[in-house]
């Protein structure tokens, strides 16, 4: 950690607060160490938090087991004691637990999120991010709807700003530029989504050859291609849309045609 301080740090970065990241980067041959790595991976995939805690707890159990083995205790006896301790820990947790009702669900989720964030780099803004997390979860998750999933939550990262600038948007965010001279804001949108070529204003002939003897002939070809593109745009506009989203590139000419009629093209 000392190497990250001062002018001689050489911009080196060390992650010290993510147990799963550290454990994945460690190459181990010892069987007990491999168990710790596997435990960390399972905890990260199943729960997503507490990877450091589970590694520290397991390490201490192994350390104490070594002491007991040195005292001539049989490994099966130690394992039996661990199992009894596990049952005692479960009973203690159940005794301390309380039922989560609809009335206090929001409060409990908020406290849970704040506790999880407390050990992360965003801990100074844990109230803000805990609120974002709970709001996002409650919008997409419904235990009675089998199609609901937390995978529906998308995180979009943008450079600049501060942590407090993070926000939850109720709609759909698409990181694409809107065409030149087209409206940047639209309400009551009528959207057409397509996957079609919008670049035929460029002369392209596949699987054949075209021989021309003057630049005028090339101009005629370009004009014909532009006319085909205009007809295509007209067909799209017949659907009475004001937003056009295309999976493929939209070139300058069709972009201009959409801008002329006030259609947003992405």
C-alpha positions in Angstrom: 0.0 0.0 0.0 2.9 2.3 0.7 3.9 2.2 -3.0 0.6 4.0 -3.9 1.6 7.1 -2.0 3.7 10.1 -3.0 5.2 11.1 -6.3 7.0 7.8 -6.7 3.8 5.8 -6.7 3.9 5.3 -10.5 0.1 5.4 -10.5 -0.1 1.9 -9.0 -3.5 0.8 -7.7 -4.2 -1.9 -5.1 -7.6 -3.2 -4.3 -7.8 -3.8 -0.5 -11.6 -3.9 0.1 -13.0 -6.6 -2.1 -12.4 -10.1 -0.8 -13.6 -11.8 -4.0 -11.4 -9.7 -6.3 -8.3 -10.4 -4.2 -9.0 -14.1 -3.8 -9.5 -14.6 -7.6 -6.1 -13.0 -8.2 -4.2 -15.3 -5.8 -2.6 -18.4 -7.2 -2.7 -21.1 -4.6 -1.6 -24.7 -4.5 -2.5 -25.5 -0.8 -5.7 -27.5 -0.5 -6.9 -25.4 2.4 -6.2 -22.2 0.5 -8.1 -23.5 -2.5 -11.1 -24.1 -0.2 -11.0 -20.4 0.9 -10.9 -19.3 -2.7 -13.9 -21.5 -3.6 -15.8 -20.3 -0.6 -15.2 -16.7 -1.6 -16.4 -17.3 -5.2 -19.6 -19.1 -4.0 -20.3 -16.3 -1.6 -19.8 -13.7 -4.3 -22.1 -15.5 -6.8 -24.8 -16.5 -4.4 -25.0 -13.4 -2.2 -22.8 -10.7 -3.7 -21.5 -9.5 -0.4 -19.6 -10.7 2.7 -16.8 -12.3 0.8 -14.1 -10.9 3.1 -16.1 -11.9 6.2 -16.6 -15.5 5.1 -12.9 -15.8 4.3 -11.8 -14.4 7.6 -14.3 -16.6 9.5 -13.2 -19.7 7.7 -9.5 -18.9 8.2 -10.0 -18.6 11.9 -11.8 -21.9 12.0 -8.9 -23.6 10.2 -6.4 -21.9 12.5 -8.3 -23.2 15.6 -8.6 -26.6 14.0 -4.9 -26.8 13.7 -4.5 -26.0 17.4 -7.0 -28.8 18.3 -5.3 -31.3 16.1 -2.0 -30.5 17.8 -3.8 -31.5 21.0 -4.5 -34.9 19.5 -8.2 -34.3 18.8 -9.5 -36.4 15.9 -10.6 -34.4 12.8 -14.1 -36.0 13.0 -14.5 -34.7 16.5 -13.6 -31.2 15.4 -16.1 -31.5 12.5 -18.8 -32.7 14.9 -18.1 -29.7 17.1 -18.3 -27.3 14.1 -21.7 -28.8 13.2 -23.0 -28.3 16.7 -21.7 -24.7 16.6 -23.5 -24.2 13.2 -26.8 -25.3 14.7 -26.3 -23.0 17.7 -25.5 -20.1 15.4 -28.7 -20.8 13.3 -30.8 -20.8 16.5 -29.3 -17.5 17.6 -30.0 -15.9 14.2 -33.6 -17.1 14.2 -34.1 -15.9 17.7 -32.8 -12.4 16.8 -34.8 -12.3 13.5 -38.2 -10.7 13.1 -40.8 -11.1 10.5 -40.7 -8.7 7.6 -44.1 -7.4 6.8 -45.4 -5.2 3.9 -45.6 -2.3 6.4 -41.9 -2.3 7.3 -40.5 -3.8 4.0 -39.2 -0.6 2.7 -37.5 0.3 5.9 -35.9 -3.1 6.3 -34.6 -3.1 2.7 -33.2 0.4 3.2 -31.3 -0.6 6.3 -30.0 -3.8 4.6 -28.7 -1.8 1.6 -27.0 0.8 3.8 -25.3 -2.0 5.8 -24.0 -3.6 2.6 -22.7 -0.3 1.2 -21.0 0.7 4.5 -17.8 -1.2 3.6 -17.7 0.0 0.0 -16.0 3.0 -1.7 -19.4 4.8 -1.9 -20.0 4.5 1.9 -19.9 8.3 2.3 -23.0 8.4 0.2 -24.6 5.2 1.4 -28.0 6.8 2.0 -28.2 8.1 -1.5 -27.1 4.8 -3.2 -29.1 2.6 -0.8 -32.2 4.6 -1.8 -31.4 4.2 -5.5 -30.9 0.4 -5.0 -34.1 -0.1 -3.2 -36.1 2.0 -5.6 -34.7 0.0 -8.6 -35.3 -3.3 -6.9 -38.9 -2.5 -6.0 -39.7 -1.4 -9.5 -38.6 -4.5 -11.3 -39.1 -7.3 -8.7 -42.4 -9.0 -8.1 -42.5 -12.4 -6.4 -45.8 -13.2 -8.0 -44.5 -12.4 -11.5 -42.2 -15.2 -12.8 -40.9 -12.9 -15.5 -39.6 -10.2 -13.1 -35.9 -10.2 -12.6 -33.1 -8.0 -11.2 -31.4 -8.5 -14.6 -33.8 -5.9 -15.9 -31.8 -3.2 -14.0 -29.2 -1.8 -16.3 -26.2 0.3 -15.0 -24.9 2.9 -17.4 -21.5 4.4 -16.5 -20.5 7.9 -17.6 -17.2 9.8 -17.1 -17.3 13.0 -15.1 -19.5 14.4 -12.4 -19.7 13.2 -8.8 -21.1 10.2 -7.1 -24.1 12.2 -6.0 -25.0 12.8 -9.6 -26.0 9.1 -10.0 -29.7 8.8 -10.5 -32.4 6.2 -11.3 -34.3 6.7 -14.5 -37.8 5.2 -14.9 -37.4 4.7 -18.6 -34.9 3.2 -21.0 -31.4 4.7 -21.4 -29.7 4.3 -24.8 -26.2 5.6 -25.2 -26.4 6.9 -28.8 -26.2 10.2 -30.5 -29.3 11.9 -32.0 -29.0 13.0 -35.6 -27.8 16.5 -36.6 -30.5 19.2 -36.5 -33.0 16.7 -35.1 -35.2 17.3 -32.0 -33.3 16.5 -28.8 -36.4 16.2 -26.6 -39.7 14.5 -27.5 -42.9 13.7 -25.7 -45.7 11.3 -26.7 -43.3 9.4 -28.8 -44.4 7.1 -31.6 -41.4 4.8 -32.0 -40.4 2.5 -34.9 -37.6 0.1 -34.2 -35.9 -1.4 -37.3 -32.8 -3.3 -38.5 -32.4 -2.1 -42.0 -29.7 -0.6 -44.2 -29.8 3.2 -44.2 -26.6 3.8 -46.0 -27.5 3.3 -49.7 -26.8 7.0 -50.5 -23.2 5.7 -51.1 -22.6 3.9 -54.3 -22.1 0.2 -53.6 -22.4 -2.7 -56.1 -21.8 -6.2 -54.8 -21.3 -9.2 -57.0 -20.9 -7.3 -60.2 -19.1 -4.5 -62.0 -20.3 -1.2 -63.4 -18.2 0.6 -66.0 -18.8 4.3 -66.6 -17.0 6.7 -69.0 -17.6 10.0 -67.3 -18.3 11.6 -63.9 -21.8 12.4 -65.1 -22.6 8.7 -65.1 -21.3 8.3 -61.6 -23.5 11.3 -60.6 -26.5 9.5 -62.2 -25.8 6.4 -60.1 -25.6 8.4 -56.9 -28.8 10.2 -57.8 -30.5 6.8 -58.3 -29.3 5.5 -55.0 -30.5 8.7 -53.3 -33.9 8.3 -54.8 -34.1 4.8 -53.6 -33.2 6.0 -50.1 -35.8 8.7 -50.2 -38.5 6.2 -51.1 -37.4 4.0 -48.2 -37.6 7.0 -45.8 -41.0 7.9 -47.1 -42.2 4.3 -46.4 -40.9 4.6 -42.9 -42.6 8.0 -42.3 -45.9 6.5 -43.5 -46.2 4.8 -40.2 -46.8 8.2 -38.6 -43.8 8.0 -36.3 -41.7 10.8 -34.7 -38.8 8.6 -33.4 -36.9 6.1 -35.6 -34.4 3.7 -33.9 -32.3 1.6 -36.3 -29.8 -1.1 -35.4 -27.6 -0.2 -38.3 -25.9 3.0 -39.2 -28.0 6.0 -40.5 -26.0 7.9 -43.0 -26.0 11.7 -43.7 -28.7 11.8 -46.4 -31.5 9.8 -44.6 -30.5 11.6 -41.4 -31.2 14.9 -43.2 -34.5 13.6 -44.5 -35.6 12.7 -41.0 -34.5 16.1 -39.7 -36.5 17.9 -42.4 -39.7 16.5 -41.0 -38.8 16.7 -37.3 -38.3 13.0 -36.7 -35.7 11.9 -34.2 -33.4 9.2 -35.7 -31.1 7.1 -33.6 
